[in-house]
Amino acid sequence: MKKLLYISLVMLAGLTSCNDALDLTPKNKVGIEDYFKTANDLQLFTNYFYDAVMDNAMSNANWGFEAQDDCKVNKNLSAVMKAGTNRTVPNSGGGWSWGPLRRMNTFLQYRDLALSNGVSAADVEKYEAVTRFFRAYFYFKKVQRFGDVPWIERQMESNDDGLYYPRDSREYVMQKMLQDIDFAIEKLPAKDKESAAPYRVTKGAALALKSCFCLFEGTFRKYHNLSIPNGVSASGEAYESHDWKYYLEQSADASEKLMSGDYGKYKLFSTGKPESDYITLFAQQDASKDEYILAVKYDQGIKILHNSNAHAIQPSQGMPGYTRKFVCSYLMKDGSRFTDIPGWQTMIFKDEMVNRDPRLGQSIRGLGYHRFEQTAVIPANYEGTVTGYHPHKFVGAPGANDAWDRNNSSSNDLPEFRYGEILLNYAEAKAELGTLTQPDLDKTINELRKRVGMTGMLKLADANANPDPYLDGDINPESGYFNVTGSNKGVILEIRRERAIELVQEGRRWNDLMRWKCGKMIDQPLTGNYFPGPGKYDLTGDGKPDLILYATGDSKPAAENNAVIWEIGKNISLTESSRGYTNYHADQKLQKFNEARDYLYPIPSDELSLNPNLVQNPGWN
């Protein structure tokens, strides 16, 4: 695998530079006839897609652990999080890049050349399946970002009229994606044994991708009330449209097939240690061969590294923190609601962390926190987190002399798809369709709870009989989800709770908000934990202060227990001057999510000039 990753990087540098836009002058096909001679040639050619398309790939800066949303923020909010006039139409870039697609279509155009050169039909079909998997993935990301996009399935020449295609309907694009992914499911190999490393696309990976993009499309259409008529594509192909239910049925079917074990044996990672299995899954160096369906391999030996440790630990970097709104959504370990406890709104850290869903303490620095593979208890570092809820998900061991904590020095593998997400997809699709049963919950949501040792299981009848008001945006607009109605409202809210908690920092949340038409949840408070005023605060549960706050005008307290000593109003901002919730972003001039504009990104202005048939997304003119 090390060799393959290294070769992929070399090819990326040598064969695909400047290959970024749909309407660039095409590259000369130098040597292509000499290239597709062996199965190894096909593998080397398609290796590029792993790095070019996957979100957690080696050269991709969009790692999920760094992403910001309503659950997790950094010291500098992105323009998307600040919203309003902070977001503008870019001249170029902005996600409107098509280089990987050209390479995919080149492969598909020249696949028969490999056959004529003596490559076996089975090998050609395998790497065609790899290519079509990544083309479906590539277009999934385009539809998520822009909605309607041109569907291109051939290698473009400089005078090709396809360079000036208008945007195709997302329905047509989705149908083409389904054709690609169904081919991949049929032709890709299954995970051959439970010990197989998850670094290559398989039938399981193709089913996972289908599960995800069909769930996205079905719920997007449902909550945006989007009905698409039959039509004709830019290339002249007629198509018949499907409704939102069709896509949710496709998602549920793909998830169920993956859960059946017939396409590869997957299960939740568990070593029988519920107090640590969840965090171990993300902190260990090598990807779980049970739960990770597709992962990106990192390696200290050949310096293929990412930034998870430094992002969480180094104050000069992200200073990430979970929001109090999100932390309060975690249940108690027995399945009861934290927000039903009297006085929860003003509970301080050492009290609110007691007896919670164990995933909370395995995601942030809680009581008794210690680094992975170490034993020394350390508190949340208020110089390294903007909210006090200091994340450590994806933070691996520090390495010798803390070497892995430096900038871009981490090497724990990162997930692209994992089995836990498939369980969530299945439960959500069935709930939205109205076909969810208690046995469905028991083999999905409740399995996730059992993994971490929760004693309270989700009950379908109870959830629908008593929807959580904290999660209901009509009742609590500062913490809840909007637009959820119907007889399954309670269980849909609970599944969303589970999804947010289980998948936090995995790069899914923003697109979840977009498909649920809940973009204005980023307008909800981005505050952190509560302080009733000046005083000494224990953050580890050992009875000793780790943070000491004092009021302006008072003398600075004496040092104690190596605690951080801060002046309120100078070193830390609180929502009510001398007390309240930490409020780091109070001066960042936040604006409101634009419901009429912000569910889709703008097409860059240069692209509109180059192709007059493109039409800008609503509100971005």
C-alpha positions in Angstrom: 0.0 0.0 0.0 2.8 2.4 0.7 4.2 1.9 -2.7 0.8 2.5 -4.3 0.2 5.7 -2.4 3.7 6.9 -3.4 3.1 6.1 -7.0 -0.3 7.9 -6.8 1.4 11.1 -5.6 4.0 10.9 -8.3 1.4 10.6 -11.0 -0.6 13.4 -9.5 2.4 15.7 -9.8 3.6 14.4 -13.2 0.5 13.7 -15.2 -2.3 16.0 -14.0 -0.9 19.4 -13.2 -3.1 22.3 -14.3 -5.9 19.9 -15.0 -8.4 21.9 -13.0 -11.1 23.3 -15.3 -13.7 21.9 -17.6 -12.9 24.3 -20.4 -9.1 24.2 -20.4 -7.4 23.3 -23.7 -7.2 19.5 -23.6 -3.9 17.8 -23.0 -2.2 16.0 -25.8 -2.8 12.2 -25.7 1.0 11.6 -25.7 1.8 7.9 -25.0 -1.8 6.9 -24.2 -1.7 4.1 -26.8 1.5 2.8 -25.2 0.1 3.1 -21.7 -2.9 0.7 -21.3 -0.9 -2.5 -21.9 -1.3 -4.3 -18.5 -3.6 -4.5 -15.6 -0.9 -2.7 -13.6 -1.1 0.2 -16.0 -4.8 0.5 -15.4 -4.3 0.4 -11.6 -1.6 3.2 -11.8 -3.9 5.3 -14.0 -6.8 5.0 -11.6 -4.8 5.4 -8.4 -5.0 9.2 -9.1 -8.7 9.2 -8.3 -8.2 8.2 -4.7 -6.3 11.4 -4.0 -8.2 13.7 -6.4 -11.8 12.8 -5.3 -11.8 11.5 -1.7 -12.4 14.1 1.0 -9.8 12.8 3.4 -7.2 12.2 0.7 -3.5 13.1 1.1 -3.5 16.4 -0.8 -7.0 17.5 0.2 -7.3 20.2 2.8 -11.0 19.5 3.5 -10.4 17.0 6.3 -13.6 16.4 8.3 -12.0 17.0 11.6 -11.2 20.6 10.7 -14.7 21.4 9.3 -16.9 24.0 11.0 -20.7 23.9 11.5 -23.2 24.4 14.2 -21.7 21.6 16.3 -17.9 22.5 16.1 -16.2 25.8 15.5 -12.7 27.1 15.2 -11.2 30.4 16.3 -11.6 31.9 12.8 -15.0 31.3 11.4 -15.2 30.6 7.7 -17.1 32.9 5.4 -19.8 30.2 5.1 -20.3 30.3 8.9 -20.3 34.1 9.1 -22.9 34.1 6.3 -24.5 37.1 4.7 -22.2 39.5 2.8 -19.2 37.5 4.1 -20.0 35.1 1.2 -19.3 36.3 -2.3 -19.1 34.9 -5.8 -15.5 33.9 -6.6 -13.9 34.7 -9.9 -12.6 31.1 -10.2 -12.3 27.9 -8.2 -15.0 27.7 -5.5 -15.3 23.9 -6.1 -16.1 24.3 -9.9 -13.2 22.2 -11.0 -13.3 19.3 -13.4 -9.8 17.9 -13.9 -10.5 14.5 -12.3 -13.6 14.1 -14.5 -11.5 14.6 -17.7 -9.2 11.8 -16.5 -12.1 9.5 -15.7 -13.6 10.0 -19.2 -10.2 9.5 -20.8 -10.0 6.1 -19.1 -13.5 5.1 -20.2 -12.8 6.3 -23.7 -9.7 4.2 -24.0 -10.8 1.1 -22.0 -11.1 -0.9 -25.3 -7.4 -0.1 -26.1 -6.5 -2.2 -23.0 -8.5 -5.1 -24.4 -6.8 -4.9 -27.7 -3.4 -4.8 -25.9 -4.2 -8.1 -24.3 -5.5 -7.0 -20.8 -8.1 -9.4 -19.6 -11.8 -8.4 -19.8 -12.1 -9.0 -16.0 -9.3 -6.6 -15.2 -10.6 -4.0 -17.6 -14.1 -4.2 -16.0 -12.6 -4.0 -12.6 -10.8 -0.7 -13.3 -13.7 0.6 -15.3 -15.8 0.0 -12.1 -13.2 1.9 -10.0 -13.4 4.8 -12.5 -17.2 4.8 -12.5 -17.3 4.6 -8.7 -15.2 7.8 -8.6 -17.2 9.5 -11.3 -20.3 8.9 -9.2 -18.5 10.3 -6.1 -17.2 13.3 -8.1 -20.7 14.2 -9.2 -22.2 13.6 -5.8 -20.0 16.4 -4.5 -20.9 18.6 -7.4 -24.6 18.2 -6.9 -24.3 18.8 -3.1 -22.5 22.0 -3.8 -24.2 23.4 -6.9 -27.4 21.5 -7.6 -27.7 21.2 -11.4 -24.4 20.7 -13.2 -23.4 19.7 -16.7 -23.1 15.9 -17.1 -20.0 15.1 -19.2 -19.1 11.6 -20.1 -16.5 11.9 -22.8 -13.1 13.4 -23.1 -13.5 17.0 -24.4 -11.5 18.4 -27.3 -10.8 22.2 -27.7 -13.7 22.6 -30.2 -16.1 20.3 -28.5 -19.6 21.7 -28.1 -19.9 20.0 -24.8 -17.7 22.7 -23.3 -20.7 25.0 -23.7 -23.4 22.7 -22.3 -25.9 24.3 -20.0 -26.4 22.8 -16.6 -28.2 19.4 -16.6 -31.1 18.8 -14.2 -29.9 17.1 -11.0 -32.4 14.4 -11.8 -30.5 13.5 -15.0 -27.2 13.6 -13.2 -28.5 11.4 -10.4 -29.7 8.8 -12.9 -26.3 8.8 -14.5 -24.7 8.4 -11.1 -26.9 5.5 -10.3 -25.9 3.8 -13.6 -22.2 4.3 -12.7 -22.6 3.1 -9.1 -24.7 0.1 -10.0 -22.0 -1.0 -12.5 -19.4 -0.6 -9.8 -21.4 -2.6 -7.3 -21.7 -5.4 -9.9 -18.1 -5.4 -11.1 -16.0 -4.5 -8.1 -14.6 -7.2 -5.9 -16.2 -7.8 -2.5 -14.1 -7.5 0.7 -12.5 -10.9 0.4 -12.0 -11.6 4.1 -12.5 -9.9 7.5 -8.8 -9.0 7.7 -8.7 -7.2 4.3 -7.4 -3.6 4.6 -10.0 -1.0 3.5 -7.8 1.1 1.2 -9.3 0.0 -2.1 -12.8 0.5 -3.5 -14.9 -2.6 -3.2 -18.6 -3.6 -3.6 -19.0 -2.5 0.0 -17.6 1.0 -0.8 -19.9 1.3 -3.8 -22.9 0.4 -1.7 -21.8 2.9 0.9 -21.6 5.7 -1.6 -25.0 4.8 -3.1 -26.5 4.7 0.4 -25.1 8.2 1.1 -25.9 10.0 -2.2 -29.4 8.6 -2.4 -30.1 9.6 1.2 -28.9 13.1 0.4 -31.0 13.4 -2.7 -34.2 11.9 -1.2 -34.1 14.1 1.9 -33.1 17.2 0.0 -36.1 16.8 -2.3 -38.4 16.1 0.6 -37.5 19.0 2.8 -37.0 21.5 -0.1 -40.3 20.4 -1.6 -38.4 19.8 -4.9 -40.4 18.1 -7.6 -38.5 17.7 -10.9 -40.5 17.1 -14.2 -39.4 14.8 -17.0 -37.0 16.3 -19.4 -34.2 16.2 -21.9 -30.5 16.5 -21.1 -28.1 19.0 -22.7 -26.9 16.1 -24.9 -30.4 15.3 -26.1 -31.2 12.3 -23.9 -34.8 12.1 -22.6 -35.3 11.0 -19.0 -38.2 10.4 -16.6 -38.0 11.9 -13.2 -38.3 10.1 -9.8 -39.7 11.5 -6.5 -37.9 11.8 -3.1 -39.3 8.4 -2.0 -37.5 6.6 -4.8 -34.1 7.8 -3.7 -34.8 7.0 0.0 -35.8 3.5 -1.1 -32.6 3.2 -3.0 -30.6 4.3 0.0 -32.3 1.9 2.4 -31.8 -0.9 -0.1 -28.1 -0.2 -0.5 -27.7 0.1 3.2 -29.5 -3.2 3.9 -27.4 -5.0 1.3 -24.3 -3.8 3.0 -25.6 -4.8 6.4 -26.5 -8.3 5.2 -22.8 -9.3 4.9 -23.3 -10.6 1.3 -21.0 -7.9 -0.1 -18.3 -8.1 2.5 -18.2 -8.6 6.3 -18.5 -5.3 8.2 -19.3 -4.6 11.8 -18.9 -2.0 14.4 -15.3 -1.8 15.9 -15.4 -3.2 19.4 -12.8 -4.8 21.7 -15.1 -5.1 24.6 -14.0 -1.8 26.1 -17.0 0.5 25.8 -15.1 3.2 27.8 -12.6 3.6 25.0 -13.6 1.7 21.8 -15.2 4.8 20.2 -12.2 7.0 20.5 -9.8 4.1 19.7 -11.5 3.7 16.4 -10.3 7.1 15.3 -7.1 7.5 17.2 -5.3 4.2 16.3 -2.8 4.3 13.5 -4.3 1.6 11.3 -7.9 1.7 10.0 -10.3 -0.7 11.5 -10.7 -3.7 9.2 -14.1 -4.3 10.7 -15.8 -0.9 10.5 -13.9 1.2 7.9 -15.4 0.4 4.5 -13.0 2.8 2.7 -10.2 4.6 4.4 -7.2 6.8 3.5 -3.8 5.3 4.5 -1.3 7.7 6.2 2.2 6.6 7.0 5.0 8.1 9.1 7.7 6.2 7.2 7.1 7.8 3.9 5.7 11.1 5.3 2.2 10.9 4.1 0.6 12.8 7.0 -2.3 15.0 8.1 -3.0 17.6 10.7 -5.4 16.1 13.3 -3.2 16.4 16.3 -1.9 19.9 15.7 -5.3 21.2 14.8 -6.7 20.1 18.2 -3.6 20.7 20.3 -1.6 23.7 19.0 -3.1 27.0 20.2 -1.6 28.7 17.1 -3.9 26.6 14.9 -7.7 26.0 15.0 -8.5 26.3 18.7 -11.5 24.0 17.9 -14.4 23.6 20.3 -17.8 22.0 20.4 -20.7 24.3 20.9 -22.7 24.2 24.1 -25.9 23.7 22.1 -24.4 20.5 20.7 -23.0 19.2 23.9 -26.4 19.7 25.6 -27.9 17.4 23.0 -25.9 14.4 24.3 -28.2 12.1 26.4 -27.4 10.7 29.8 -25.9 7.2 29.8 -29.3 5.7 30.7 -30.9 7.3 27.6 -32.7 10.1 29.5 -32.4 13.7 28.4 -29.8 16.0 29.9 -32.0 18.9 29.1 -34.8 17.5 31.3 -32.5 17.9 34.4 -33.5 21.0 36.5 -30.8 23.6 36.2 -29.1 22.2 33.2 -28.8 25.6 31.6 -26.3 26.8 34.2 -24.5 23.6 35.0 -20.8 23.9 35.2 -18.4 21.6 33.4 -17.5 19.1 36.1 -21.2 18.5 36.8 -22.5 18.4 33.2 -20.0 15.7 32.3 -21.2 13.2 34.8 -23.1 10.1 33.6 -23.4 11.3 30.0 -23.5 9.4 26.7 -19.9 8.0 26.8 -19.2 9.3 23.3 -19.1 12.8 24.9 -16.1 12.0 27.0 -14.6 10.1 24.1 -14.9 13.1 21.8 -13.9 16.0 24.1 -11.5 16.4 27.0 -13.8 15.4 29.9 -13.4 14.2 33.5 -10.3 12.1 33.8 -9.2 12.7 30.2 -5.8 11.4 29.1 -4.1 11.2 25.8 -4.5 8.1 23.7 -2.0 5.4 24.9 -1.0 7.5 27.9 -2.3 7.7 31.5 -1.6 11.3 32.8 -4.8 13.1 33.3 -5.0 16.5 31.6 -7.7 19.2 31.5 -9.3 21.0 28.5 -6.8 23.7 27.4 -8.6 27.0 27.3 -5.7 28.4 25.3 -6.4 25.7 22.7 -10.2 25.8 22.4 -12.7 28.6 21.8 -15.6 27.0 23.7 -14.0 25.0 26.6 -15.3 21.8 25.0 -12.0 20.7 23.7 -12.2 18.0 21.0 -9.8 15.0 20.8 -11.6 12.9 18.2 -8.9 11.9 15.6 -6.1 12.9 18.0 -3.7 10.0 18.0 -0.7 9.2 20.2 1.8 12.1 20.4 4.8 10.0 19.2 8.3 10.3 20.5 9.0 13.7 21.9 5.5 14.8 20.9 6.7 14.7 17.2 3.2 13.8 15.9 1.7 16.9 17.6 3.5 19.2 15.2 2.0 20.7 12.1 0.9 18.1 9.6 2.6 15.2 11.5 -0.3 12.8 12.2 -0.5 9.4 10.6 -3.7 7.7 12.0 -5.8 6.6 9.0 -8.9 8.6 8.2 -12.3 7.1 7.2 -14.1 7.9 4.0 -17.0 5.5 4.7 -17.6 3.5 7.8 -20.2 1.0 8.8 -21.6 3.1 11.7 -22.7 5.7 9.1 -24.5 3.0 7.1 -26.5 2.1 10.1 -27.5 5.7 10.5 -28.4 6.0 6.9 -30.6 2.9 7.0 -32.5 4.1 10.1 -33.0 7.6 8.7 -34.2 6.5 5.2 -36.7 4.1 6.8 -37.9 6.8 9.3 -38.4 9.4 6.5 -40.3 6.8 4.4 -42.5 5.9 7.4 -41.4 2.2 7.3 -39.1 2.2 10.3 -39.7 -0.6 12.9 -38.4 -1.3 16.4 -36.2 -4.1 15.0 -34.7 -1.6 12.5 -33.7 0.6 15.5 -32.4 -2.3 17.4 -29.9 -3.3 14.7 -28.8 0.3 13.9 -29.1 3.1 16.5 -29.2 0.8 19.5 -26.1 -1.1 18.2 -24.2 2.2 18.2 -25.3 2.9 21.8 -24.4 -0.6 22.9 -20.9 -0.2 21.5 -20.2 2.6 24.1 -22.0 1.0 27.0 -25.2 3.1 27.1 -27.9 1.4 29.0 -30.8 3.4 27.5 -32.0 2.2 24.1 -34.1 4.2 21.6 -37.7 3.1 21.6 -39.8 4.0 18.5 -43.1 4.4 20.2 -41.7 6.5 23.1 -39.8 8.8 20.8 -42.9 9.5 18.7 -45.1 9.9 21.7 -42.8 12.5 23.3 -40.6 14.3 20.8 -37.7 16.1 22.5 -38.6 19.8 22.7 -34.8 20.7 22.8 -34.5 19.3 19.3 -37.7 20.9 18.0 -36.9 24.2 16.3 -40.6 25.3 16.5 -40.3 25.1 20.3 -36.6 25.9 20.8 -35.3 27.9 17.8 -31.9 28.3 19.4 -31.2 24.6 19.5 -33.7 22.6 17.4 -34.2 21.3 13.9 -36.8 23.0 11.7 -39.5 21.6 9.3 -39.8 18.2 10.9 -43.5 17.1 11.0 -45.6 14.0 10.9 -46.2 10.9 13.0 -42.5 10.0 12.9 -41.3 13.4 14.1 -40.0 12.2 17.4 -37.9 9.4 16.0 -36.5 11.5 13.1 -35.3 14.0 15.7 -33.7 11.2 17.7 -31.9 9.8 14.6 -30.6 13.3 13.8 -29.3 13.5 17.4 -27.5 10.2 17.0 -26.1 11.2 13.6 -24.7 14.4 14.9 -23.1 12.7 17.9 -21.8 9.6 16.1 -20.4 11.4 13.1 -19.2 14.7 14.6 -16.0 16.0 12.9 -16.4 13.5 10.0 -17.3 16.1 7.4 -21.0 15.2 7.2 -22.8 17.9 9.2 -22.8 20.8 6.8 -24.4 18.8 4.0 -26.8 17.2 6.5 -28.1 20.7 7.4 -28.4 21.6 3.7 -30.4 18.5 2.8 -32.7 19.0 5.9 -33.3 22.6 5.0 -31.8 23.6 8.4 -29.2 26.0 7.2 -30.3 28.6 9.8 -29.1 26.3 12.5 -25.7 28.0 12.0 -27.4 31.1 13.4 -28.0 29.4 16.7 -25.6 30.3 19.5 -21.9 29.3 19.0 -21.2 29.7 22.7 -19.3 27.4 25.0 -19.5 26.2 28.6 -21.0 28.1 31.5 -19.3 30.0 34.3 -21.4 31.6 37.1 -18.7 34.2 37.8 -15.1 34.5 39.1 -13.8 31.5 40.9 -11.8 28.3 40.7 -13.0 25.6 38.2 -12.1 21.9 38.2 -12.1 20.5 34.7 -10.8 17.0 35.4 -12.9 15.9 38.4 -10.0 15.6 40.8 -11.1 18.4 43.1 -8.3 20.7 42.1 -8.6 23.9 40.0 -7.5 23.9 36.4 -8.9 27.3 35.5 -9.2 30.4 37.7 -11.2 33.4 36.7 -11.2 36.8 38.2 -13.0 40.0 37.6 -11.6 43.2 36.1 -10.3 45.4 38.9 -9.6 42.5 41.3 -6.1 41.3 42.1 -4.8 38.4 40.1 -5.2 35.3 42.2 -2.2 33.3 43.4 -1.0 30.4 41.3 -2.4 27.0 42.2 -2.1 23.5 40.7 -0.7 25.0 37.5 -4.1 26.4 36.7 -4.6 28.9 33.9 -5.5 32.3 35.5 -7.7 34.5 33.3 -9.3 37.9 33.7 -13.0 38.0 32.7 -13.5 40.4 29.8 -9.9 40.3 28.8 -8.8 36.7 28.4 -12.3 35.2 28.2 -15.6 36.7 27.1 -18.8 35.7 28.7 -22.4 36.3 27.4 -23.5 38.3 30.5 -20.3 40.3 31.2 -19.1 38.7 34.4 -20.9 35.4 34.0 -22.6 33.3 31.3 -21.4 31.2 28.4 -18.0 31.6 26.8 -18.5 33.8 23.8 -15.3 33.9 21.7 -17.0 34.9 18.5 -19.0 37.8 19.9 -17.0 40.4 17.8 -16.9 38.5 14.5 -19.9 40.3 13.0 -22.0 37.2 12.2 -24.8 37.6 9.8 -27.8 35.4 9.0 -28.0 32.3 6.8 -29.7 33.4 3.6 -32.6 30.9 3.1 -33.2 32.0 -0.5 -29.5 31.7 -1.5 -27.2 29.7 0.7 -28.3 26.1 0.2 -26.3 26.2 -3.0 -22.9 27.6 -3.8 -22.3 30.2 -6.5 -20.7 29.3 -9.9 -17.5 31.4 -10.3 -18.0 34.5 -12.5 -15.2 33.5 -14.9 -17.0 30.3 -15.7 -20.2 32.2 -16.5 -18.2 34.5 -18.9 -16.5 31.5 -20.6 -19.8 29.6 -21.0 -22.8 31.9 -21.6 -25.1 28.9 -21.4 -24.5 28.5 -17.7 -27.0 30.1 -15.3 -26.0 31.3 -11.9 -27.7 29.8 -8.8 -30.5 31.9 -7.3 -29.5 34.9 -5.2 -25.9 35.0 -6.3 -26.2 37.4 -9.2 
